[in-house]
Amino acid sequence: MSSEPFRTQLAALESRGRLRHLIPRAGRDFASNDYLGLASDPMIGQAVADAVARGVPVGSGGSRLLRGNAPEHEGLEAKAAEFFRTQASLFLANGFLANMALFATLPQRGDLIVADELIHASVHDGIRLSKATAVFARHNDLQSFADLITAFRAEGGKGRIWIAVETLYSMDGDMAPLGDLAKLAATHDAMLLLDEAHGTGVFGPGGRGLSAGLDGLHNVITLHTCGKAMGVEGALICGPRIHIDYLINRARPFIFSTAPSPLMAVAASAAIDRIETADNRRDRLATLRQDAVEAICAPLGLPRPRSQIIPLILGEDARTMAAAAALQEAGFDVRGIRPPTVPAGTSRLRISLSLNVGRADVIALGDLLRRVAR
C-alpha cells in the first residue's frame, strides 16, 4: 500500500502551519492544566507508594466487568459520589473516553442533543456514535439553545432533550451560563450534561466545580476529569444512579476497555482529599490571575480573565506558531493553538496559569509577550 496519501496530507498541513510535533517539556510552565500544582504533590505520591507497599497491583488485569474491578475503584467511586454530592459515580481512564461513553450511550434514538458549538472534540466524537439527533447552539447563547429546542418540538420531536456544555471552556477561558441553562433544562424536562474538566478543583466550595450549586439535581450529570487540577489521571462521571447503572450495562467504551490501574484510583481518591482542603491554593491561583491582569491583559488590551485560561488570539496559524516558538526559545512554555482545535481565523496563544509559576514569571512573560505580539 502506498504511503503517498499520508505524505501528501502531512505536507499540506505543514504548508498551512498546522503540522503538529511532540516537543519535550521545557521552560516555565504556562501550558499545562496542572492548575493547583498537584501533579507532583508528595501527599498524593505517598498514597500511591503506600498502596504499592500493601500489595495493590499496578495493572487491573481486565475490564471492570471481568476481573478488573478492584476495591480501589469502588472506593474512589463512593468517595466521589459523596464529595460531588450525587447518587453515584463511575471511574474511567480519561475524560475523552468518558465523554464518548456518555454521548454514545445515554441519549436515545429520537432524542435531541443540543451542544455548545465550542464543546470539546470528545463530545463531537461521542455524538458521532450516538443514535440521537444533534444540533449545535451558538457559544454561550441561551436564546440559541432555546430556539433549537423549540424548533425540535415544533417539527414533531418527542424524545428527550440533552443540553451539553463545558462549564469552563479550555481554549477561551469563559464560563457557561449554568444558572440559566438549568432553568431552561427544567422548563423542557431536559437533561444537563456538564463537562467540568477545567472547573474541578479550581472553582466551587471545596473545589467541587462551577456546577456545585446544581449538584444532586435529578437531571444533571457532571464529568470531572482527574488529569487537570486534580493532578492525576482518569475521569469521574457523576449523576443519578439509574444513569450510572445504564452506562455500566451499555457504554461500550466502558465495557470493552481494560480498567484503569487500581493505583490511579488510589491517586484520584487522594487528589479529592487534596482539592477539598486546597482553599489556599485556589486563593494563590486567584492572586496569580490578578497579576496576569496587570502584567499581560491590561498592556495587551485583553479583557479581564474570569478564569486561569487566557487566550491571546493572533489569527494566522504561522504567526501564532512563530510567536509560540519565540516564547519557548526564551524559556516560557506557551503553546500555539490552531484549527481545528479552535475556529478558523482564531489561532491563538493559550496562556494557562498554574501554581507551577509565580508572580515574577507572569511579569516576565508579560514583558516578552508585548514584544512578541508586535
C-alpha positions as CSV (number, residue, x, y, z in Angstrom):
1,M,0.0,0.0,0.0
2,S,1.3,3.4,-1.0
3,S,2.1,5.9,1.8
4,E,1.8,8.8,-0.6
5,P,-1.7,9.9,0.6
6,F,-0.3,10.3,4.1
7,R,2.8,12.1,2.9
8,T,0.6,14.5,0.8
9,Q,-1.7,15.3,3.7
10,L,1.2,15.9,6.1
11,A,2.8,18.2,3.6
12,A,-0.5,20.1,3.2
13,L,-0.6,20.6,7.0
14,E,2.9,21.8,7.1
15,S,2.3,24.3,4.3
16,R,-0.6,25.8,6.3
17,G,1.4,26.0,9.5
18,R,-0.7,23.2,11.1
19,L,1.7,20.3,11.3
20,R,1.9,19.0,14.8
21,H,5.1,17.8,16.6
22,L,5.7,16.3,20.0
23,I,8.2,18.5,21.9
24,P,9.7,17.9,25.4
25,R,8.7,19.8,28.4
26,A,11.0,22.8,28.9
27,G,10.8,26.3,30.4
28,R,8.4,27.9,32.8
29,D,5.0,26.2,32.7
30,F,2.3,28.3,31.0
31,A,0.9,25.4,29.1
32,S,-0.2,22.6,31.4
33,N,-3.6,22.1,33.0
34,D,-1.9,21.3,36.4
35,Y,-3.6,24.4,37.8
36,L,-3.1,23.7,41.5
37,G,0.4,22.2,41.1
38,L,-0.8,18.8,42.4
39,A,0.8,16.6,39.6
40,S,3.9,16.2,41.8
41,D,2.2,16.5,45.1
42,P,4.1,14.5,47.8
43,M,0.9,13.5,49.7
44,I,-0.7,12.0,46.6
45,G,2.6,10.3,45.8
46,Q,2.8,8.9,49.3
47,A,-0.7,7.5,49.0
48,V,0.3,5.6,45.9
49,A,3.6,4.4,47.5
50,D,1.6,3.1,50.5
51,A,-0.8,1.3,48.2
52,V,2.1,-0.4,46.4
53,A,3.6,-1.4,49.7
54,R,0.4,-3.1,50.8
55,G,0.2,-5.0,47.5
56,V,-2.2,-3.0,45.3
57,P,-1.4,-4.1,41.8
58,V,-0.2,-1.8,39.0
59,G,-2.4,-3.4,36.4
60,S,-6.1,-4.1,36.7
61,G,-5.9,-7.3,34.6
62,G,-9.1,-6.8,32.7
63,S,-12.2,-4.8,32.1
64,R,-14.3,-3.8,35.2
65,L,-17.0,-6.3,34.2
66,L,-14.5,-9.2,34.1
67,R,-11.7,-9.4,36.8
68,G,-10.6,-5.8,36.5
69,N,-12.9,-4.4,39.2
70,A,-10.8,-3.6,42.3
71,P,-11.8,-2.3,45.7
72,E,-9.8,0.8,45.0
73,H,-12.1,1.6,42.0
74,E,-15.2,1.1,44.1
75,G,-13.8,3.1,47.0
76,L,-13.0,6.0,44.7
77,E,-16.5,6.0,43.2
78,A,-18.1,6.0,46.6
79,K,-15.9,8.9,47.7
80,A,-16.5,10.9,44.5
81,A,-20.3,10.4,44.8
82,E,-20.2,11.8,48.3
83,F,-17.8,14.6,47.5
84,F,-19.7,15.8,44.4
85,R,-23.0,15.3,46.2
86,T,-24.6,12.9,43.7
87,Q,-26.1,9.5,43.8
88,A,-23.3,7.6,42.1
89,S,-20.2,7.9,40.0
90,L,-18.2,5.9,37.5
91,F,-14.4,6.0,37.0
92,L,-13.0,5.8,33.5
93,A,-9.5,6.1,32.1
94,N,-9.7,9.7,30.9
95,G,-12.1,12.5,30.0
96,F,-12.1,11.8,26.3
97,L,-13.2,8.2,26.9
98,A,-15.8,9.3,29.4
99,N,-17.4,11.9,27.1
100,M,-17.5,9.3,24.3
101,A,-19.2,6.9,26.7
102,L,-21.7,9.5,27.8
103,F,-22.8,10.7,24.4
104,A,-22.7,7.4,22.6
105,T,-24.8,5.7,25.3
106,L,-27.3,7.9,27.2
107,P,-29.1,9.9,24.5
108,Q,-31.5,7.5,22.7
109,R,-32.9,7.3,19.2
110,G,-35.4,10.1,18.8
111,D,-33.8,12.3,21.4
112,L,-32.1,15.6,20.7
113,I,-28.6,16.7,21.9
114,V,-28.2,20.5,22.0
115,A,-24.5,21.2,22.4
116,D,-22.5,24.4,22.5
117,E,-20.6,24.9,19.3
118,L,-17.3,25.1,21.1
119,I,-17.7,21.9,23.1
120,H,-14.7,19.6,23.3
121,A,-13.7,17.2,20.4
122,S,-14.5,14.2,22.6
123,V,-18.2,15.2,22.7
124,H,-18.2,15.5,18.9
125,D,-16.8,12.0,18.6
126,G,-19.3,10.7,21.1
127,I,-22.1,12.3,19.2
128,R,-21.0,10.6,16.0
129,L,-21.6,7.3,17.8
130,S,-25.0,8.3,19.2
131,K,-28.4,7.3,17.8
132,A,-29.8,10.7,18.8
133,T,-30.0,13.8,16.6
134,A,-27.5,16.5,17.5
135,V,-27.5,20.3,16.8
136,F,-25.1,23.0,18.0
137,A,-26.0,26.2,19.6
138,R,-24.1,29.4,19.3
139,H,-21.4,29.7,22.0
140,N,-22.9,30.6,25.4
141,D,-26.0,31.9,23.7
142,L,-29.0,30.9,25.8
143,Q,-31.5,32.0,23.2
144,S,-29.8,29.8,20.6
145,F,-30.2,26.8,22.9
146,A,-33.9,27.6,23.5
147,D,-34.6,28.2,19.8
148,L,-33.1,24.8,18.8
149,I,-35.2,23.0,21.4
150,T,-38.4,24.9,20.3
151,A,-37.7,24.0,16.6
152,F,-37.3,20.3,17.5
153,R,-40.6,20.2,19.3
154,A,-42.3,22.2,16.5
155,E,-41.1,19.7,14.0
156,G,-42.7,16.9,16.0
157,G,-39.7,15.8,18.1
158,K,-41.0,13.7,21.0
159,G,-37.7,12.5,22.5
160,R,-35.8,13.8,25.5
161,I,-33.6,16.9,25.3
162,W,-29.9,16.7,26.4
163,I,-28.2,20.0,26.9
164,A,-24.4,19.7,26.7
165,V,-21.8,22.4,27.7
166,E,-18.4,22.8,29.2
167,T,-18.6,24.7,32.5
168,L,-15.3,26.4,31.6
169,Y,-14.1,26.4,28.1
170,S,-10.5,25.3,27.7
171,M,-9.5,27.5,24.8
172,D,-11.4,30.7,25.6
173,G,-11.4,30.6,29.4
174,D,-15.0,31.7,29.6
175,M,-17.9,30.1,31.5
176,A,-21.2,28.7,30.5
177,P,-24.4,30.4,32.0
178,L,-25.2,27.4,34.2
179,G,-28.0,29.0,36.2
180,D,-29.9,30.0,33.0
181,L,-29.2,26.6,31.4
182,A,-30.5,24.8,34.5
183,K,-33.8,26.8,34.2
184,L,-34.0,26.0,30.5
185,A,-33.5,22.4,31.2
186,A,-36.2,22.4,33.9
187,T,-38.6,24.1,31.5
188,H,-38.2,21.4,28.9
189,D,-37.7,18.4,31.2
190,A,-34.2,18.2,29.7
191,M,-31.0,16.5,31.0
192,L,-28.0,18.8,31.6
193,L,-24.6,17.3,30.8
194,L,-21.8,19.4,32.3
195,D,-18.1,18.9,31.4
196,E,-16.2,20.2,34.5
197,A,-12.8,19.3,33.1
198,H,-11.3,22.8,33.7
199,G,-13.5,23.8,36.6
200,T,-13.0,20.9,39.0
201,G,-10.5,21.8,41.8
202,V,-10.3,25.4,40.8
203,F,-13.9,26.6,41.4
204,G,-16.7,25.9,43.8
205,P,-16.8,25.1,47.5
206,G,-14.1,22.5,48.2
207,G,-13.1,22.6,44.5
208,R,-16.4,20.8,43.5
209,G,-16.6,22.8,40.3
210,L,-18.7,25.5,38.8
211,S,-21.7,23.2,38.9
212,A,-21.6,22.8,42.7
213,G,-24.8,24.8,43.1
214,L,-26.6,22.2,40.9
215,D,-25.3,19.1,42.5
216,G,-27.9,16.5,43.4
217,L,-30.5,17.5,40.8
218,H,-32.1,14.5,39.1
219,N,-31.4,15.9,35.7
220,V,-27.8,16.9,36.0
221,I,-24.8,14.7,35.0
222,T,-21.3,16.0,35.5
223,L,-17.9,14.9,34.2
224,H,-14.9,15.6,36.5
225,T,-11.6,14.8,34.9
226,C,-8.8,13.9,37.3
227,G,-5.9,14.8,35.0
228,K,-6.1,18.6,35.3
229,A,-6.4,20.5,38.6
230,M,-6.6,17.2,40.5
231,G,-3.1,16.4,39.2
232,V,-3.6,12.7,38.4
233,E,-5.4,10.7,35.7
234,G,-8.8,9.4,34.8
235,A,-12.4,10.8,34.8
236,L,-15.4,10.6,37.0
237,I,-19.0,10.6,35.6
238,C,-21.3,11.7,38.4
239,G,-25.1,11.6,38.4
240,P,-28.2,9.7,39.2
241,R,-27.8,6.0,40.0
242,I,-30.0,5.0,37.1
243,H,-27.8,6.6,34.5
244,I,-24.6,5.2,36.1
245,D,-26.1,1.7,36.1
246,Y,-27.1,2.2,32.4
247,L,-23.6,3.2,31.5
248,I,-22.2,0.1,33.2
249,N,-24.5,-2.1,31.2
250,R,-24.5,-0.3,27.8
251,A,-21.5,2.0,27.4
252,R,-19.1,0.2,25.1
253,P,-16.1,2.5,25.9
254,F,-16.5,1.3,29.5
255,I,-17.5,-2.3,28.9
256,F,-14.8,-3.2,26.4
257,S,-11.9,-1.1,28.0
258,T,-9.3,-2.5,30.4
259,A,-10.0,-0.9,33.7
260,P,-7.7,1.9,34.9
261,S,-4.9,1.0,37.2
262,P,-6.1,0.5,40.8
263,L,-3.1,2.7,41.8
264,M,-4.6,5.5,39.7
265,A,-7.8,5.1,41.6
266,V,-5.8,5.5,44.8
267,A,-4.2,8.6,43.4
268,A,-7.6,10.1,42.4
269,S,-9.0,9.4,45.8
270,A,-6.1,11.2,47.4
271,A,-6.5,14.0,45.0
272,I,-10.1,14.5,46.1
273,D,-8.8,14.9,49.6
274,R,-6.2,17.4,48.4
275,I,-8.6,19.6,46.4
276,E,-11.2,19.6,49.2
277,T,-8.7,21.3,51.5
278,A,-7.0,23.5,48.9
279,D,-8.6,26.9,49.5
280,N,-5.1,28.4,50.0
281,R,-4.1,27.1,46.6
282,R,-7.2,28.4,45.0
283,D,-6.5,31.8,46.6
284,R,-3.0,31.8,45.3
285,L,-4.2,31.0,41.8
286,A,-6.7,33.8,42.0
287,T,-3.9,36.2,43.0
288,L,-1.8,35.0,40.1
289,R,-4.8,35.7,37.8
290,Q,-4.8,39.3,39.1
291,D,-1.0,39.5,38.5
292,A,-1.8,38.5,34.9
293,V,-4.4,41.2,34.5
294,E,-1.8,43.8,35.4
295,A,1.2,42.3,33.5
296,I,-0.5,40.7,30.5
297,C,-4.1,41.6,29.9
298,A,-4.1,45.3,30.5
299,P,-0.9,46.1,28.5
300,L,-2.2,44.0,25.6
301,G,-5.7,45.3,25.7
302,L,-7.2,41.9,26.6
303,P,-10.4,41.5,28.6
304,R,-10.1,40.7,32.2
305,P,-10.0,36.9,32.5
306,R,-12.6,35.1,34.5
307,S,-10.5,32.0,34.9
308,Q,-7.0,30.7,34.8
309,I,-7.0,30.4,31.0
310,I,-6.1,33.5,28.9
311,P,-6.3,33.3,25.1
312,L,-4.2,35.7,23.1
313,I,-5.8,35.5,19.6
314,L,-3.3,36.3,16.8
315,G,-5.4,34.9,13.9
316,E,-2.9,33.5,11.5
317,D,-1.6,30.0,12.0
318,A,2.0,30.7,11.0
319,R,2.2,33.9,13.1
320,T,0.8,32.1,16.1
321,M,3.4,29.3,15.9
322,A,6.2,31.7,15.3
323,A,5.2,33.6,18.4
324,A,5.0,30.4,20.4
325,A,8.4,29.3,19.2
326,A,9.9,32.7,20.2
327,L,8.4,32.3,23.7
328,Q,9.7,28.8,24.1
329,E,13.1,29.8,23.0
330,A,13.1,32.4,25.7
331,G,12.2,29.8,28.3
332,F,8.4,30.2,28.5
333,D,6.3,27.1,27.7
334,V,3.4,28.7,25.9
335,R,1.7,26.7,23.2
336,G,0.1,27.8,19.9
337,I,-3.4,26.5,19.3
338,R,-4.6,26.2,15.7
339,P,-7.7,24.9,13.8
340,P,-9.4,22.5,14.0
341,T,-8.9,22.8,17.8
342,V,-10.2,26.4,17.5
343,P,-12.3,28.0,14.8
344,A,-10.6,29.1,11.6
345,G,-9.0,32.5,11.8
346,T,-8.7,32.4,15.6
347,S,-5.3,30.7,16.1
348,R,-4.0,31.8,19.5
349,L,-1.5,31.5,22.3
350,R,-3.2,29.7,25.2
351,I,-1.7,31.1,28.4
352,S,-2.5,28.7,31.2
353,L,-1.9,29.9,34.8
354,S,-0.9,27.4,37.4
355,L,0.9,27.3,40.7
356,N,3.9,25.9,38.8
357,V,4.8,29.6,38.2
358,G,4.9,32.7,40.3
359,R,4.3,36.4,40.1
360,A,7.8,37.1,38.8
361,D,7.2,34.6,36.0
362,V,4.0,36.2,35.0
363,I,5.5,39.7,34.9
364,A,8.4,38.4,32.8
365,L,6.1,36.7,30.4
366,G,4.0,39.9,30.1
367,D,7.2,41.9,29.1
368,L,8.1,39.3,26.5
369,L,4.6,39.0,25.1
370,R,4.4,42.7,24.4
371,R,7.4,42.3,22.1
372,V,6.4,39.1,20.5
373,A,2.8,40.1,19.8
374,R,4.1,43.1,17.8
